[in-house]
Amino acid sequence: MSDIPMTADPGEPPAGTADASMEADLTATPEAAAADVPPELLAQSLGQYLRAWWLRVRSGNSGVLPVVLAIVVVAVSFQVLNPKFLSALNLVNLFEQSAVYMVLAMAEIFALLLGEIDLSVGLVMGFGSVVVAALVQPTGPDWPWWAAIIAALVACSAIGAIQGSLVARLRMPSFIVTLGGLLILEGVAIIVLGGSLVGIGNSRFTNEVVLYNIFWGQFTPAVGWILLAVLVGAAGTGLWLRDARKRRHGLETPPRSLTAMKIVLMTVVGIAVVAICNVNRAHFGTIEGVPYIIPIVLVVLGAWTVLLQRTRFGRYVYAIGGNPEAARRAGVSLPAVRTWGFVLAALTAGIAGVLFASWQVSLTTNIIKTANSYVLLAVAAAVIGGTSLFGGRGKTIHGVLGGLVIGGIYNGLYLLGVSSQWIDVVVAAVLLAAATIDVLSRRGAPR
Amino acid sequence: MTAGPAGTPAETPAGTADATMVADLTAAPEAAAADVPPEILAQSLGQYLRAWWLQVRSGNSGVLPVVLAMVVVAITFEIITPQHAFLRPSNLVYIFGLSTVYMVLAMAETAVLLLGEIDLSVGAVALFGGVITFKLVQQPGLGWPWWAAVLATLACCGLIGALQGTLAARLKIPSFVVSLGGFLLFSGILVVVLGGADGFVNVSSSVSNQAVIYYMVQGLIAPVAGWAALAVVVAAAGTALWLRAAARRRQGLVAPPASLTAIRIALVALVGVAVVLICTVNRGSGLVTVEGVPWVIPIVLVVLGAWTILLQRTRFGRYVYAIGGNPEAARRAGVSVAAIRTWAFALCSATAGLGGILLGSFFFGEYSTNTADPGQLVLYSVAAAVIGGVSLFGGRGKALHGVLGGLLIGGIAYGVSLLNLGTLATPLQYILPGGVLLAAVLVDVLSRRGSGSGSVSRV
């Protein structure tokens, strides 16, 4: 890689023999290109970059393209069927509903990337929500809200550690361990509930109000804009500086125009979201502003993206998912990484649990059953988003985008007055379709 | 294999070939298991028992653990239930009825587990099948004869299984994802067919066509008829067993010693007599007489017999075990892996449909959305199969294991409900099967590791 001239202007096609052979690589069959260094790493100009990306899409590594198309299709179809679908009120509703699916899908991705599955994330979420709500009860333990959240997250992580150890050390099949685990958890959650209803909707108690506002609260419009400016400014500067530093050190870097495009895209999406959220969506009075839930999802997304894409642990996760035996021979401790994968999945499900408690306000045994059924939505969201069921392929952002599709389908069908059992049928069909696409695209991809 | 056919079975055969055989039996379990299974070479009862013990020690424990577990569970609950009510004839008969759906679903699941796959949709498909049958025999309605409704249900469920099997076998989508989708799909369709969340459908005992379905589980065979049926079944099974062993011995094939065959027949007769005896006790209260063998026992026996013959005595069954043991080896041996897998899923779902009909019959002929939770049904049936001794990794297990495991699960569920646990009763309904499932899988994983067979060296 060191022989590629780094001083070349990114807008110009680079000259020299090494680059000529590189050019030839790009126009070769996708198999040949993908077998070597990924072409997008070698691409220097925006045009080359786009061509390399297109080759990759054609060879089965389509990334977020299908899910973005799916979002567009869902949005257009439901808007045609019911003009209220894209109204500000409904869009904010949709974001809020999807938030739990998104976080749960991000949890599932840790297991899926390892080539395992965690069927218990739904109930871990339900368990976490029950723990949080039970701990802040003024008539009960009366813990402060932050202590309750930490306790719930720790409890969920411990469950993940136990399940992960059974999977990683004893090599019990993960779907069975988590199936048994979810049954036991359901029982434990009912015990924690004490056979009655636990609620956090009492506005006389600060701890309950804080928990309630996690899901239902929002920033004032001005704060929303300021936050957006800070976020886009920070992310844009970070992105730009990283690329600049890589370029300075002579590492492969995407062209400047691409970096600029990424920043612009981020800004446009951000402005659109804040603008939609700042519309007054109340029938009477004023409800406006960005819900807290949006930055919360973004923080989880950012943290897990950094963990998976920028740390050694993340590289090991992908290595194990791609080829466990190769990873083991390379010196990766399979049991440790796998166990941590399940711990992180359960921890993320616990975060979803806090959101879920805040969303549902009062928790009952029936709500726990609902939480359990969310695991299918989480798997479907992750797979629809582009995460492979066979491990080693997928990113945290896929969970967020897939969650948006699932939330959109639920919300749209609900608006059309479709009954819940038919919504289940549609989601099942979507899951099967996503799994089929995953299998077929993987078959198309050179291995 | 040419061991002297003329020698009396009780005698140790002479000759060099047999001498090495004896040496084999006393060798380390690993060495014995690697070659011809010792129980095939064993000629006397003593050798047979020793060979069986070697097999148990090397991890192939068969039905032994589940039978031991049943004994332990029975004794424990008899001691801890109030008034020591667990082993009362009325409770034992009720447990069998309660376990029916688990036994039948576990047999269905066994077929798929043997392939190294899993079907998480059996619970939803079973409920769907039950509802279809009930809908078809509605008198102001479709009014099909009961047998046509049952056949239509089996065909419909078989088709569902074939579709899922095709996705798993031809497209190679992981079977737990396909059947997870199927689970969600049919849980939804089930509610639609029932006519919404409050919908229900029932069969009446006063309409002769519907009464057949109503009495499938609860209906009783008169005590005299029960004894007569037992005599016929034991005589037929005993004669068949004896003649088969005799025929093998005559033709110079490997056969178990005659004493073992006799013990087996005696065991069948003993269990049969015990079951009929328990069922003939009058379990009615006061004025009403309730006695006799419930119809569900012969029905389960027929399903067990059909699955046992299919898996143990047909080419299809051998292929199922071959694929479960090593799919690549089976493929290279010319087995059409995709076709066998698809058929196994189809037969699994058809059996599940039958289980659903029996479930509705058990609940006094009524089906509503609250009859059973499809997710819990599938967990119980996987747990039943694995507890019974079916391996999750394919290639090991029998239909009988599903029946025994189902009985154990049903016994535990009912035993817990007999205890006065108050608020702990509901959570325990979840915690116990979950714990039992994990324990069974743990034993499966460890015993498979101990046996050193198959592809355990998964990284």
Interface residues (C-beta under 8 A of the other chain):
Chain A: I117 L166 L170 R171 M172 P173 F175 I176 V177 L179 G180 G181 L182 L183 I184 L185 E186 G187 V188 I190 I191 G194 G195 P324 E325 R328 L334 T365 N372 L376 V379 L389 F390 S419 Q421 W422 I423 D424 V425 V427 A428 A429 L431 L432 A435 T436 V439 L440
Chain B: I118 L167 L171 K172 I173 P174 F176 V177 V178 L180 G181 G182 F183 L184 L185 S187 G188 I189 L190 V191 V192 G196 A197 G375 Q376 L379 V382 A383 V386 L392 F393 T423 L424 T426 P427 L428 Q429 Y430 I431 P433 G434 G435 L437 L438 V441 L442 V445 L446 R458 V459
